[in-house]
């Protein structure tokens, strides 16, 4: 099975084409809500690093990649440069990308607009068998979230760029900065 989540409208366009070309197994993709942001699509069906930093890697899946990029900017303003990667595919996982992030960073944070048992769980299963790394998932809570704009729902779920940045600082033991960035 192939499971995809586009980070923006350009990826959605190409993933529809990829889905149409797959004829040997089931395939699905998550159709995002809200406005597109527009970026160039990397070639192939693998994930890609969008920004390269040290210590902490944010691995986004789908539209959560935009929150990862915004969180990286918040954290960089406080002197820490993060790596941000766009996974693009949940199935099959890009083992080389995940392995590379794990070997070159102290911490890996997966960020998705999915619930428990989603993309982060697939990464955790792979990492349990393949690596030794601090890992934190950021997912939607297992509770009902009122209908509203995507921004309002992400704020209620704790998945805004400020929440992602606060998670980075908390994992590194920099709780003061976590509190500053979240307020």
OpenMM code with the backbone's topology and positions (N, CA, C; nanometers):
from openmm import Vec3, app, unit

residues = "UNK UNK UNK UNK UNK UNK UNK UNK UNK UNK UNK UNK UNK UNK UNK UNK UNK UNK UNK UNK UNK UNK UNK UNK UNK UNK UNK UNK UNK UNK UNK UNK UNK UNK UNK UNK UNK UNK UNK UNK UNK UNK UNK UNK UNK UNK UNK UNK UNK UNK UNK UNK UNK UNK UNK UNK UNK UNK UNK UNK UNK UNK UNK UNK UNK UNK UNK UNK UNK UNK UNK UNK UNK UNK UNK UNK UNK UNK UNK UNK UNK UNK UNK UNK UNK UNK UNK UNK UNK UNK UNK UNK UNK UNK UNK UNK UNK UNK UNK UNK UNK UNK UNK UNK UNK UNK UNK UNK UNK UNK UNK UNK UNK UNK UNK UNK UNK UNK UNK UNK UNK UNK UNK UNK UNK UNK UNK UNK UNK UNK UNK UNK UNK UNK UNK UNK UNK UNK UNK UNK UNK UNK UNK UNK UNK UNK UNK UNK UNK UNK UNK UNK UNK UNK UNK UNK UNK UNK UNK UNK UNK UNK UNK UNK UNK UNK UNK UNK UNK UNK UNK UNK UNK UNK UNK UNK UNK UNK UNK UNK UNK UNK UNK".split()
positions = [
    Vec3(0.0837, -0.1178, 0.0000),
    Vec3(0.0000, 0.0000, 0.0000),
    Vec3(0.0879, 0.1237, 0.0000),
    Vec3(0.0439, 0.2281, -0.0696),
    Vec3(0.1126, 0.3564, -0.0721),
    Vec3(0.0201, 0.4584, -0.0070),
    Vec3(0.0721, 0.5303, 0.0947),
    Vec3(-0.0046, 0.6339, 0.1638),
    Vec3(0.0744, 0.7628, 0.1540),
    Vec3(0.0130, 0.8692, 0.1018),
    Vec3(0.0823, 0.9959, 0.0787),
    Vec3(0.0069, 1.1101, 0.1446),
    Vec3(0.0803, 1.2155, 0.1806),
    Vec3(0.0196, 1.3388, 0.2314),
    Vec3(0.0982, 1.4562, 0.1752),
    Vec3(0.0384, 1.5330, 0.0866),
    Vec3(0.1102, 1.6460, 0.0268),
    Vec3(0.1267, 1.7613, 0.1240),
    Vec3(0.2401, 1.8293, 0.1151),
    Vec3(0.2672, 1.9458, 0.1995),
    Vec3(0.2068, 2.0724, 0.1400),
    Vec3(0.1788, 2.0712, 0.0100),
    Vec3(0.1258, 2.1897, -0.0564),
    Vec3(0.0548, 2.1473, -0.1843),
    Vec3(0.0010, 2.2460, -0.2567),
    Vec3(-0.0792, 2.2161, -0.3736),
    Vec3(0.0022, 2.1552, -0.4879),
    Vec3(0.1286, 2.1910, -0.5006),
    Vec3(0.2118, 2.1335, -0.6055),
    Vec3(0.2310, 1.9836, -0.5824),
    Vec3(0.2553, 1.9450, -0.4574),
    Vec3(0.2699, 1.8027, -0.4269),
    Vec3(0.1390, 1.7282, -0.4488),
    Vec3(0.0280, 1.7893, -0.4119),
    Vec3(-0.1019, 1.7260, -0.4335),
    Vec3(-0.1206, 1.6957, -0.5814),
    Vec3(-0.0890, 1.7916, -0.6654),
    Vec3(-0.1006, 1.7746, -0.8098),
    Vec3(-0.0209, 1.6529, -0.8565),
    Vec3(0.1037, 1.6438, -0.8127),
    Vec3(0.1889, 1.5329, -0.8552),
    Vec3(0.1491, 1.4004, -0.7907),
    Vec3(0.1004, 1.4043, -0.6674),
    Vec3(0.0603, 1.2798, -0.6017),
    Vec3(-0.0645, 1.2194, -0.6651),
    Vec3(-0.1513, 1.3030, -0.7195),
    Vec3(-0.2660, 1.2498, -0.7940),
    Vec3(-0.2153, 1.1731, -0.9152),
    Vec3(-0.1137, 1.2273, -0.9811),
    Vec3(-0.0540, 1.1590, -1.0958),
    Vec3(0.0125, 1.0280, -1.0539),
    Vec3(0.0842, 1.0317, -0.9418),
    Vec3(0.1476, 0.9096, -0.8906),
    Vec3(0.0415, 0.8042, -0.8601),
    Vec3(-0.0671, 0.8467, -0.7949),
    Vec3(-0.1748, 0.7534, -0.7603),
    Vec3(-0.2341, 0.6892, -0.8855),
    Vec3(-0.2500, 0.7685, -0.9909),
    Vec3(-0.3070, 0.7159, -1.1152),
    Vec3(-0.2142, 0.6142, -1.1818),
    Vec3(-0.0842, 0.6266, -1.1564),
    Vec3(0.0110, 0.5357, -1.2207),
    Vec3(0.0327, 0.4053, -1.1437),
    Vec3(-0.0145, 0.3974, -1.0206),
    Vec3(0.0040, 0.2773, -0.9391),
    Vec3(-0.1083, 0.1795, -0.9711),
    Vec3(-0.0707, 0.0622, -1.0184),
    Vec3(-0.1726, -0.0366, -1.0524),
    Vec3(-0.1464, -0.1738, -0.9903),
    Vec3(-0.0495, -0.1819, -0.8996),
    Vec3(-0.0174, -0.3116, -0.8407),
    Vec3(-0.0488, -0.3207, -0.6908),
    Vec3(-0.1039, -0.2129, -0.6325),
    Vec3(-0.1381, -0.2142, -0.4896),
    Vec3(-0.2290, -0.0940, -0.4601),
    Vec3(-0.2954, -0.0972, -0.3455),
    Vec3(-0.3815, 0.0165, -0.3099),
    Vec3(-0.2996, 0.1427, -0.2857),
    Vec3(-0.3631, 0.2559, -0.3043),
    Vec3(-0.2956, 0.3839, -0.2896),
    Vec3(-0.3959, 0.4873, -0.2396),
    Vec3(-0.3504, 0.5746, -0.1500),
    Vec3(-0.4367, 0.6832, -0.1056),
    Vec3(-0.3520, 0.8038, -0.0700),
    Vec3(-0.4170, 0.9208, -0.0675),
    Vec3(-0.3504, 1.0410, -0.0212),
    Vec3(-0.4497, 1.1254, 0.0552),
    Vec3(-0.3955, 1.2016, 0.1491),
    Vec3(-0.4778, 1.2892, 0.2315),
    Vec3(-0.4949, 1.4203, 0.1576),
    Vec3(-0.6187, 1.4587, 0.1366),
    Vec3(-0.6481, 1.5835, 0.0689),
    Vec3(-0.6499, 1.6952, 0.1719),
    Vec3(-0.5575, 1.7916, 0.1638),
    Vec3(-0.5475, 1.8941, 0.2675),
    Vec3(-0.6565, 2.0008, 0.2577),
    Vec3(-0.6886, 2.0627, 0.3714),
    Vec3(-0.7797, 2.1764, 0.3765),
    Vec3(-0.6994, 2.3051, 0.3720),
    Vec3(-0.7651, 2.4135, 0.3418),
    Vec3(-0.7010, 2.5441, 0.3489),
    Vec3(-0.6348, 2.5842, 0.2186),
    Vec3(-0.5629, 2.6944, 0.2254),
    Vec3(-0.4968, 2.7503, 0.1077),
    Vec3(-0.3610, 2.6865, 0.0852),
    Vec3(-0.3190, 2.6802, -0.0407),
    Vec3(-0.1874, 2.6286, -0.0744),
    Vec3(-0.0804, 2.7344, -0.0544),
    Vec3(0.0456, 2.6896, -0.0520),
    Vec3(0.1565, 2.7815, -0.0315),
    Vec3(0.2525, 2.7851, -0.1497),
    Vec3(0.2603, 2.6776, -0.2269),
    Vec3(0.3402, 2.6747, -0.3483),
    Vec3(0.4893, 2.6561, -0.3278),
    Vec3(0.5408, 2.5417, -0.3659),
    Vec3(0.6841, 2.5140, -0.3647),
    Vec3(0.7158, 2.4233, -0.4821),
    Vec3(0.8440, 2.4148, -0.5168),
    Vec3(0.8833, 2.3220, -0.6220),
    Vec3(0.8831, 2.1807, -0.5681),
    Vec3(0.8396, 2.0876, -0.6487),
    Vec3(0.8309, 1.9482, -0.6094),
    Vec3(0.9642, 1.8771, -0.6295),
    Vec3(1.0125, 1.8061, -0.5266),
    Vec3(1.1342, 1.7268, -0.5462),
    Vec3(1.1036, 1.6075, -0.6365),
    Vec3(1.2027, 1.5591, -0.7087),
    Vec3(1.1782, 1.4462, -0.7989),
    Vec3(1.1567, 1.3160, -0.7221),
    Vec3(1.0878, 1.2226, -0.7843),
    Vec3(1.0698, 1.0879, -0.7285),
    Vec3(0.9670, 1.0808, -0.6187),
    Vec3(0.9663, 0.9675, -0.5499),
    Vec3(0.8667, 0.9444, -0.4450),
    Vec3(0.9335, 0.9283, -0.3085),
    Vec3(1.0364, 1.0067, -0.2840),
    Vec3(1.1079, 1.0038, -0.1571),
    Vec3(1.0904, 1.1365, -0.0856),
    Vec3(1.1189, 1.1366, 0.0440),
    Vec3(1.1151, 1.2597, 0.1199),
    Vec3(1.2365, 1.3446, 0.0884),
    Vec3(1.2373, 1.4642, 0.1436),
    Vec3(1.3478, 1.5544, 0.1157),
    Vec3(1.3712, 1.6477, 0.2336),
    Vec3(1.4968, 1.6833, 0.2556),
    Vec3(1.5306, 1.7823, 0.3580),
    Vec3(1.5116, 1.9203, 0.2973),
    Vec3(1.4364, 2.0047, 0.3651),
    Vec3(1.4093, 2.1395, 0.3168),
    Vec3(1.5047, 2.2417, 0.3782),
    Vec3(1.5442, 2.2178, 0.5023),
    Vec3(1.6410, 2.3020, 0.5723),
    Vec3(1.7321, 2.2094, 0.6508),
    Vec3(1.8594, 2.2444, 0.6587),
    Vec3(1.9553, 2.1595, 0.7291),
    Vec3(2.0113, 2.2344, 0.8489),
    Vec3(1.9999, 2.1710, 0.9656),
    Vec3(2.0506, 2.2281, 1.0890),
    Vec3(2.1201, 2.1220, 1.1714),
    Vec3(2.1223, 2.1433, 1.3032),
    Vec3(2.1925, 2.0520, 1.3933),
    Vec3(2.1041, 2.0148, 1.5109),
    Vec3(2.1388, 1.9103, 1.5779),
    Vec3(2.0782, 1.8618, 1.7025),
    Vec3(1.9372, 1.8081, 1.6872),
    Vec3(1.8449, 1.8873, 1.6286),
    Vec3(1.7038, 1.8483, 1.6232),
    Vec3(1.6559, 1.8472, 1.4784),
    Vec3(1.5834, 1.7402, 1.4427),
    Vec3(1.5219, 1.7314, 1.3097),
    Vec3(1.3707, 1.7250, 1.3259),
    Vec3(1.3007, 1.8060, 1.2489),
    Vec3(1.1549, 1.8000, 1.2403),
    Vec3(1.1207, 1.7274, 1.1115),
    Vec3(1.0468, 1.6176, 1.1239),
    Vec3(1.0058, 1.5406, 1.0070),
    Vec3(0.8557, 1.5587, 0.9913),
    Vec3(0.8168, 1.6435, 0.8982),
    Vec3(0.6759, 1.6737, 0.8770),
    Vec3(0.6142, 1.5822, 0.7745),
    Vec3(0.4843, 1.5615, 0.7905),
    Vec3(0.4073, 1.4793, 0.6974),
    Vec3(0.2845, 1.5580, 0.6559),
    Vec3(0.2715, 1.5835, 0.5284),
    Vec3(0.1563, 1.6582, 0.4788),
    Vec3(0.1692, 1.8065, 0.5081),
    Vec3(0.0537, 1.8696, 0.5302),
    Vec3(0.0531, 2.0143, 0.5509),
    Vec3(0.1244, 2.0560, 0.6788),
    Vec3(0.1531, 1.9630, 0.7685),
    Vec3(0.2278, 1.9949, 0.8907),
    Vec3(0.3699, 2.0411, 0.8587),
    Vec3(0.4177, 2.0136, 0.7383),
    Vec3(0.5509, 2.0599, 0.6977),
    Vec3(0.5587, 2.2123, 0.7087),
    Vec3(0.4493, 2.2815, 0.6762),
    Vec3(0.4489, 2.4279, 0.6846),
    Vec3(0.4664, 2.4738, 0.8292),
    Vec3(0.4039, 2.4035, 0.9243),
    Vec3(0.4238, 2.4359, 1.0659),
    Vec3(0.5678, 2.4102, 1.1081),
    Vec3(0.6278, 2.3050, 1.0551),
    Vec3(0.7684, 2.2748, 1.0864),
    Vec3(0.8604, 2.3875, 1.0378),
    Vec3(0.8368, 2.4364, 0.9169),
    Vec3(0.9189, 2.5447, 0.8632),
    Vec3(0.9023, 2.6715, 0.9466),
    Vec3(0.7799, 2.7025, 0.9849),
    Vec3(0.7555, 2.8209, 1.0672),
    Vec3(0.8163, 2.8039, 1.2067),
    Vec3(0.8071, 2.6841, 1.2632),
    Vec3(0.8671, 2.6569, 1.3943),
    Vec3(1.0195, 2.6709, 1.3869),
    Vec3(1.0783, 2.6231, 1.2786),
    Vec3(1.2237, 2.6347, 1.2617),
    Vec3(1.2658, 2.7815, 1.2623),
    Vec3(1.1854, 2.8673, 1.2017),
    Vec3(1.2163, 3.0104, 1.2012),
    Vec3(1.2072, 3.0683, 1.3430),
    Vec3(1.1064, 3.0255, 1.4201),
    Vec3(1.0932, 3.0714, 1.5586),
    Vec3(1.2132, 3.0292, 1.6425),
    Vec3(1.2550, 2.9050, 1.6254),
    Vec3(1.3670, 2.8512, 1.7028),
    Vec3(1.4986, 2.9152, 1.6585),
    Vec3(1.5131, 2.9374, 1.5287),
    Vec3(1.6371, 2.9967, 1.4784),
    Vec3(1.6569, 3.1381, 1.5330),
    Vec3(1.5476, 3.2088, 1.5550),
    Vec3(1.5575, 3.3430, 1.6129),
    Vec3(1.6168, 3.3386, 1.7534),
    Vec3(1.6187, 3.2198, 1.8144),
    Vec3(1.6749, 3.2023, 1.9489),
    Vec3(1.8068, 3.1255, 1.9446),
    Vec3(1.8683, 3.1196, 1.8258),
    Vec3(2.0032, 3.0675, 1.8150),
    Vec3(2.0195, 2.9202, 1.7854),
    Vec3(1.9123, 2.8511, 1.7501),
    Vec3(1.9230, 2.7076, 1.7204),
    Vec3(1.8678, 2.6815, 1.5807),
    Vec3(1.9505, 2.6252, 1.4941),
    Vec3(1.9069, 2.5946, 1.3570),
    Vec3(1.8641, 2.4489, 1.3505),
    Vec3(1.7405, 2.4261, 1.3063),
    Vec3(1.6840, 2.2913, 1.2968),
    Vec3(1.6912, 2.2386, 1.1551),
    Vec3(1.6891, 2.1080, 1.1449),
    Vec3(1.6669, 2.0448, 1.0154),
    Vec3(1.5171, 2.0253, 1.0006),
    Vec3(1.4647, 2.0570, 0.8843),
    Vec3(1.3238, 2.0327, 0.8533),
    Vec3(1.3194, 1.9453, 0.7292),
    Vec3(1.2479, 1.8330, 0.7400),
    Vec3(1.2342, 1.7424, 0.6267),
    Vec3(1.0865, 1.7171, 0.5982),
    Vec3(1.0557, 1.6986, 0.4722),
    Vec3(0.9212, 1.6663, 0.4263),
    Vec3(0.9210, 1.5178, 0.3906),
    Vec3(0.8492, 1.4376, 0.4701),
    Vec3(0.8474, 1.2927, 0.4472),
    Vec3(0.7772, 1.2559, 0.3166),
    Vec3(0.6722, 1.3279, 0.2821),
    Vec3(0.5912, 1.3078, 0.1625),
    Vec3(0.5133, 1.1767, 0.1625),
    Vec3(0.5740, 1.0675, 0.2007),
    Vec3(0.5084, 0.9364, 0.1972),
    Vec3(0.5112, 0.8715, 0.3354),
    Vec3(0.3991, 0.8138, 0.3738),
    Vec3(0.3924, 0.7343, 0.4962),
    Vec3(0.4215, 0.5882, 0.4624),
    Vec3(0.3718, 0.5463, 0.3499),
    Vec3(0.3975, 0.4116, 0.2994),
    Vec3(0.4304, 0.4235, 0.1525),
    Vec3(0.5405, 0.3752, 0.1077),
    Vec3(0.6490, 0.3221, 0.1902),
    Vec3(0.7272, 0.4351, 0.2570),
    Vec3(0.7724, 0.4085, 0.3792),
    Vec3(0.8568, 0.5054, 0.4491),
    Vec3(0.9893, 0.5212, 0.3753),
    Vec3(1.0427, 0.6401, 0.3777),
    Vec3(1.1738, 0.6658, 0.3203),
    Vec3(1.2779, 0.6321, 0.4270),
    Vec3(1.3170, 0.5052, 0.4319),
    Vec3(1.4104, 0.4580, 0.5347),
    Vec3(1.5428, 0.5330, 0.5309),
    Vec3(1.5916, 0.5632, 0.4123),
    Vec3(1.7204, 0.6322, 0.4013),
    Vec3(1.7121, 0.7720, 0.4623),
    Vec3(1.6042, 0.8434, 0.4371),
    Vec3(1.5875, 0.9768, 0.4944),
    Vec3(1.5800, 0.9691, 0.6464),
    Vec3(1.4969, 0.8799, 0.6986),
    Vec3(1.4791, 0.8678, 0.8433),
    Vec3(1.6090, 0.8235, 0.9096),
    Vec3(1.6752, 0.7263, 0.8509),
    Vec3(1.8029, 0.6781, 0.9052),
    Vec3(1.9059, 0.7906, 0.9065),
    Vec3(1.9115, 0.8693, 0.7994),
    Vec3(2.0056, 0.9814, 0.7918),
    Vec3(1.9771, 1.0872, 0.8976),
    Vec3(1.8488, 1.1182, 0.9164),
    Vec3(1.8114, 1.2158, 1.0199),
    Vec3(1.8485, 1.1631, 1.1584),
    Vec3(1.8227, 1.0363, 1.1822),
    Vec3(1.8511, 0.9755, 1.3127),
    Vec3(2.0004, 0.9748, 1.3436),
    Vec3(2.0812, 0.9481, 1.2433),
    Vec3(2.2258, 0.9392, 1.2665),
    Vec3(2.2909, 1.0752, 1.2827),
    Vec3(2.2296, 1.1795, 1.2292),
    Vec3(2.2943, 1.3106, 1.2335),
    Vec3(2.2290, 1.4082, 1.3316),
    Vec3(2.1309, 1.3609, 1.4112),
    Vec3(2.0621, 1.4480, 1.5066),
    Vec3(2.0428, 1.3766, 1.6403),
    Vec3(2.0374, 1.4549, 1.7473),
    Vec3(2.0092, 1.3995, 1.8794),
    Vec3(1.8620, 1.3652, 1.8955),
    Vec3(1.7759, 1.4450, 1.8308),
    Vec3(1.6318, 1.4344, 1.8506),
    Vec3(1.5612, 1.4378, 1.7158),
    Vec3(1.4582, 1.3546, 1.7031),
    Vec3(1.3707, 1.3564, 1.5853),
    Vec3(1.2285, 1.3791, 1.6343),
    Vec3(1.1620, 1.4794, 1.5784),
    Vec3(1.0225, 1.5071, 1.6121),
    Vec3(0.9403, 1.4901, 1.4853),
    Vec3(0.8434, 1.4002, 1.4895),
    Vec3(0.7521, 1.3847, 1.3766),
    Vec3(0.6309, 1.4725, 1.4017),
    Vec3(0.5868, 1.5419, 1.2985),
    Vec3(0.4737, 1.6335, 1.3094),
    Vec3(0.3754, 1.6002, 1.1977),
    Vec3(0.2498, 1.5778, 1.2368),
    Vec3(0.1471, 1.5425, 1.1385),
    Vec3(0.0110, 1.5893, 1.1863),
    Vec3(-0.0793, 1.6032, 1.0940),
    Vec3(-0.2178, 1.6332, 1.1274),
    Vec3(-0.2966, 1.5018, 1.1262),
    Vec3(-0.2417, 1.4039, 1.1898),
    Vec3(-0.3043, 1.2731, 1.2018),
    Vec3(-0.3135, 1.2376, 1.3490),
    Vec3(-0.3735, 1.1248, 1.3767),
    Vec3(-0.3911, 1.0847, 1.5163),
    Vec3(-0.2914, 0.9755, 1.5524),
    Vec3(-0.3008, 0.9313, 1.6749),
    Vec3(-0.2154, 0.8235, 1.7237),
    Vec3(-0.2322, 0.7030, 1.6323),
    Vec3(-0.1228, 0.6403, 1.5963),
    Vec3(-0.1279, 0.5257, 1.5060),
    Vec3(-0.1020, 0.5641, 1.3613),
    Vec3(-0.0671, 0.6890, 1.3372),
    Vec3(-0.0437, 0.7371, 1.2018),
    Vec3(0.1030, 0.7342, 1.1626),
    Vec3(0.1434, 0.8377, 1.0917),
    Vec3(0.2793, 0.8478, 1.0394),
    Vec3(0.3853, 0.8325, 1.1479),
    Vec3(0.3685, 0.9055, 1.2599),
    Vec3(0.4671, 0.8984, 1.3687),
    Vec3(0.4853, 0.7578, 1.4217),
    Vec3(0.3769, 0.6814, 1.4266),
    Vec3(0.3858, 0.5422, 1.4731),
    Vec3(0.4651, 0.4564, 1.3762),
    Vec3(0.4509, 0.4832, 1.2468),
    Vec3(0.5299, 0.4085, 1.1478),
    Vec3(0.6782, 0.4400, 1.1642),
    Vec3(0.7089, 0.5678, 1.1862),
    Vec3(0.8482, 0.6077, 1.2075),
    Vec3(0.9020, 0.5446, 1.3357),
    Vec3(0.8208, 0.5461, 1.4427),
    Vec3(0.8642, 0.4877, 1.5704),
    Vec3(0.8943, 0.3392, 1.5565),
    Vec3(0.8092, 0.2680, 1.4849),
    Vec3(0.8316, 0.1245, 1.4630),
    Vec3(0.9633, 0.1020, 1.3897),
    Vec3(0.9869, 0.1795, 1.2855),
    Vec3(1.1117, 0.1679, 1.2106),
    Vec3(1.2311, 0.2009, 1.2998),
    Vec3(1.2202, 0.3106, 1.3778),
    Vec3(1.3312, 0.3529, 1.4628),
    Vec3(1.3586, 0.2516, 1.5741),
    Vec3(1.2543, 0.1887, 1.6245),
    Vec3(1.2734, 0.0884, 1.7302),
    Vec3(1.3590, -0.0263, 1.6798),
    Vec3(1.3484, -0.0545, 1.5535),
    Vec3(1.4254, -0.1639, 1.4953),
    Vec3(1.5594, -0.1178, 1.4401),
    Vec3(1.5758, 0.0129, 1.4195),
    Vec3(1.6915, 0.0590, 1.3441),
    Vec3(1.7774, 0.1638, 1.4138),
    Vec3(1.7330, 0.2248, 1.5211),
    Vec3(1.8136, 0.3341, 1.5741),
    Vec3(1.7984, 0.3569, 1.7226),
    Vec3(1.8827, 0.4443, 1.7741),
    Vec3(1.8798, 0.4841, 1.9144),
    Vec3(1.8769, 0.6362, 1.9165),
    Vec3(1.7591, 0.6924, 1.9417),
    Vec3(1.7395, 0.8344, 1.9242),
    Vec3(1.6260, 0.8829, 2.0126),
    Vec3(1.6360, 1.0074, 2.0607),
    Vec3(1.5209, 1.0690, 2.1266),
    Vec3(1.4184, 1.0980, 2.0178),
    Vec3(1.2943, 1.0574, 2.0439),
    Vec3(1.1884, 1.0787, 1.9454),
    Vec3(1.0637, 1.1270, 2.0154),
    Vec3(0.9968, 1.2228, 1.9569),
    Vec3(0.8698, 1.2716, 2.0093),
    Vec3(0.7719, 1.2838, 1.8949),
    Vec3(0.6506, 1.2318, 1.9132),
    Vec3(0.5471, 1.2526, 1.8114),
    Vec3(0.4634, 1.3757, 1.8450),
    Vec3(0.4191, 1.4446, 1.7444),
    Vec3(0.3209, 1.5516, 1.7616),
    Vec3(0.2050, 1.5168, 1.6690),
    Vec3(0.0925, 1.4826, 1.7296),
    Vec3(-0.0246, 1.4370, 1.6538),
    Vec3(-0.1498, 1.5064, 1.7074),
    Vec3(-0.2592, 1.4883, 1.6359),
    Vec3(-0.3867, 1.5379, 1.6855),
    Vec3(-0.4246, 1.4608, 1.8107),
    Vec3(-0.4847, 1.5267, 1.9095),
    Vec3(-0.5270, 1.4543, 2.0294),
    Vec3(-0.6434, 1.3620, 1.9977),
    Vec3(-0.6582, 1.2600, 2.0780),
    Vec3(-0.7653, 1.1624, 2.0583),
    Vec3(-0.8933, 1.2153, 2.1228),
    Vec3(-0.9428, 1.3249, 2.0695),
    Vec3(-1.0644, 1.3873, 2.1211),
    Vec3(-1.1279, 1.4676, 2.0079),
    Vec3(-1.2529, 1.5020, 2.0267),
    Vec3(-1.3245, 1.5792, 1.9272),
    Vec3(-1.2732, 1.7230, 1.9260),
    Vec3(-1.2496, 1.7758, 1.8074),
    Vec3(-1.2098, 1.9151, 1.7906),
    Vec3(-1.3209, 1.9836, 1.7127),
    Vec3(-1.3714, 2.0932, 1.7687),
    Vec3(-1.4798, 2.1671, 1.7050),
    Vec3(-1.4427, 2.2084, 1.5628),
    Vec3(-1.5435, 2.2142, 1.4763),
    Vec3(-1.5225, 2.2604, 1.3402),
    Vec3(-1.4772, 2.4053, 1.3427),
    Vec3(-1.3878, 2.4400, 1.2554),
    Vec3(-1.3386, 2.5768, 1.2480),
    Vec3(-1.2344, 2.5878, 1.1387),
    Vec3(-1.1674, 2.6998, 1.1340),
    Vec3(-1.0619, 2.7177, 1.0351),
    Vec3(-0.9465, 2.6225, 1.0689),
    Vec3(-0.8684, 2.5848, 0.9692),
    Vec3(-0.7521, 2.5001, 0.9998),
    Vec3(-0.6612, 2.5603, 1.1065),
    Vec3(-0.6412, 2.6919, 1.1030),
    Vec3(-0.5539, 2.7562, 1.2031),
    Vec3(-0.6110, 2.7415, 1.3439),
    Vec3(-0.7416, 2.7606, 1.3590),
    Vec3(-0.8048, 2.7464, 1.4902),
    Vec3(-0.7976, 2.6023, 1.5401),
    Vec3(-0.8191, 2.5070, 1.4508),
    Vec3(-0.8144, 2.3664, 1.4906),
    Vec3(-0.6724, 2.3253, 1.5301),
    Vec3(-0.5722, 2.3732, 1.4570),
    Vec3(-0.4335, 2.3409, 1.4914),
    Vec3(-0.3952, 2.4022, 1.6254),
    Vec3(-0.4440, 2.5215, 1.6537),
    Vec3(-0.4165, 2.5849, 1.7827),
    Vec3(-0.4780, 2.5029, 1.8954),
    Vec3(-0.6026, 2.4589, 1.8763),
    Vec3(-0.6685, 2.3775, 1.9792),
    Vec3(-0.5969, 2.2433, 1.9976),
    Vec3(-0.5422, 2.1899, 1.8895),
    Vec3(-0.4750, 2.0600, 1.8950),
    Vec3(-0.3310, 2.0698, 1.9444),
    Vec3(-0.2768, 2.1899, 1.9527),
    Vec3(-0.1380, 2.2048, 1.9953),
    Vec3(-0.0386, 2.1726, 1.8854),
    Vec3(-0.0729, 2.2055, 1.7605),
    Vec3(0.0152, 2.1754, 1.6477),
    Vec3(0.0565, 2.3002, 1.5701),
    Vec3(0.0516, 2.4165, 1.6332),
    Vec3(0.0953, 2.5387, 1.5656),
    Vec3(0.2481, 2.5438, 1.5626),
    Vec3(0.3060, 2.6322, 1.4818),
    Vec3(0.4522, 2.6469, 1.4832),
    Vec3(0.5069, 2.6763, 1.6234),
    Vec3(0.4362, 2.7565, 1.7014),
    Vec3(0.4830, 2.7863, 1.8378),
    Vec3(0.4841, 2.6606, 1.9243),
    Vec3(0.3848, 2.5730, 1.9087),
    Vec3(0.3824, 2.4468, 1.9838),
    Vec3(0.4990, 2.3567, 1.9426),
    Vec3(0.5261, 2.3510, 1.8122),
    Vec3(0.6385, 2.2692, 1.7638),
    Vec3(0.7692, 2.3238, 1.8190),
    Vec3(0.7859, 2.4562, 1.8129),
    Vec3(0.9086, 2.5180, 1.8655),
    Vec3(0.9230, 2.4921, 2.0156),
    Vec3(0.8139, 2.5018, 2.0911),
    Vec3(0.8183, 2.4758, 2.2352),
    Vec3(0.8581, 2.3316, 2.2636),
    Vec3(0.8113, 2.2383, 2.1824),
    Vec3(0.8493, 2.0976, 2.1985),
    Vec3(1.0001, 2.0802, 2.1787),
    Vec3(1.0544, 2.1486, 2.0778),
    Vec3(1.1996, 2.1431, 2.0541),
    Vec3(1.2745, 2.1895, 2.1784),
    Vec3(1.2370, 2.3053, 2.2318),
    Vec3(1.3068, 2.3587, 2.3487),
    Vec3(1.2887, 2.2689, 2.4713),
    Vec3(1.1692, 2.2150, 2.4922),
    Vec3(1.1459, 2.1245, 2.6061),
    Vec3(1.2336, 2.0005, 2.5981),
    Vec3(1.2440, 1.9421, 2.4808),
    Vec3(1.3252, 1.8209, 2.4637),
    Vec3(1.4720, 1.8488, 2.4936),
    Vec3(1.5161, 1.9698, 2.4624),
    Vec3(1.6560, 2.0066, 2.4864),
    Vec3(1.6784, 2.0603, 2.6270),
    Vec3(1.5718, 2.0614, 2.7097),
    Vec3(1.5845, 2.1077, 2.8470),
    Vec3(1.5863, 2.2587, 2.8600),
    Vec3(1.5443, 2.3285, 2.7576),
    Vec3(1.5429, 2.4749, 2.7583),
    Vec3(1.3997, 2.5225, 2.7834),
    Vec3(1.3486, 2.4948, 2.9039),
    Vec3(1.2076, 2.5187, 2.9362),
    Vec3(1.1726, 2.6668, 2.9364),
    Vec3(1.2630, 2.7510, 2.9750),
    Vec3(1.2339, 2.8947, 2.9742),
    Vec3(1.2006, 2.9417, 2.8329),
    Vec3(1.2823, 2.8998, 2.7355),
    Vec3(1.2575, 2.9375, 2.5969),
    Vec3(1.1293, 2.8741, 2.5443),
    Vec3(1.0992, 2.7543, 2.5918),
    Vec3(0.9726, 2.6897, 2.5525),
    Vec3(0.8546, 2.7738, 2.5968),
    Vec3(0.8598, 2.8220, 2.7204),
    Vec3(0.7515, 2.9067, 2.7719),
    Vec3(0.7445, 3.0399, 2.6979),
    Vec3(0.8585, 3.0970, 2.6662),
    Vec3(0.8609, 3.2245, 2.5947),
    Vec3(0.8024, 3.2109, 2.4539),
    Vec3(0.8362, 3.1060, 2.3857),
    Vec3(0.7923, 3.0915, 2.2466),
    Vec3(0.6426, 3.0557, 2.2379),
    Vec3(0.5897, 2.9910, 2.3404),
    Vec3(0.4491, 2.9493, 2.3385),
    Vec3(0.3566, 3.0627, 2.3810),
    Vec3(0.4092, 3.1624, 2.4535),
    Vec3(0.3212, 3.2697, 2.5029),
    Vec3(0.3132, 3.3868, 2.4090),
] * unit.nanometer
topology = app.Topology()
chain = topology.addChain("A")
for resn in residues:
    res = topology.addResidue(resn, chain)
    for name in ("N", "CA", "C"):
        topology.addAtom(name, app.Element.getBySymbol(name[0]), res)
